[in-house]
Amino acid sequence: MSPHRRVAVTSPQTRLAHARRRHRTAWRPPTMDPAEVRQALRVYQAQRTRAAAALGTLFALLFGLPVLLDLTPEWDDVRVFGVPLSWIAIVAIPFPAMVALSHWHLRRAERAEDTG
C-alpha cells in the first residue's frame, strides 16, 4: 500500500458549487467596481476580435487547401518517395499550421489580458 494519500483536485468553481449546496443560501456573483467592469469588457472585446481572426485563418486554411489542391492538379504528378505531393500537402500542412495558429492565438489572447 502506498504511503501517499490521494487528494482530489478540483477547480475553485467546483468548491464554490459544493459549498453553496451545503449552505443552501442564495449565491450571487461578486460585484465589480465600474473600472473593473470596463477593463473586463475591453479585454473580452479584444480577445473576441482576435479569436475571430484566428477562426477566419483556420477556415481559410481548412477550406483553402482543398481549393489550392484542386487548382494545382500537377501536384499529383510530382512524387516524393513514391507519394504524390498533394497527399503530403494534405498531411504535412494542416496539423503543424493549426499548432502554430493556436500558439499564435494564445499569445495574442495573453497579450490582450496583459495590456487590458
C-alpha angles and dihedrals in degrees: 000000000000118000090215119094117226116239126197111229115209135168121256089250091058091051090049091050092051092046092051091050091052096048096041093211127137109266123212126188114248114267120239127215115248094257091055091047091053091048092048091050091050092051091045093051093046092050092046091052092048091047090053089053091049091048091048090052091048093051090047089053097045096043097031096056095062090046090050091049090049091051093049106050090160088076087074089063095051110085130196112192087342094305120114113250091233090061091049089050090053091054104032102044110046103048099047088042091053091049090050091046093051091048090049092049093047092052091048092049091050090048089053090054092048095050096035 
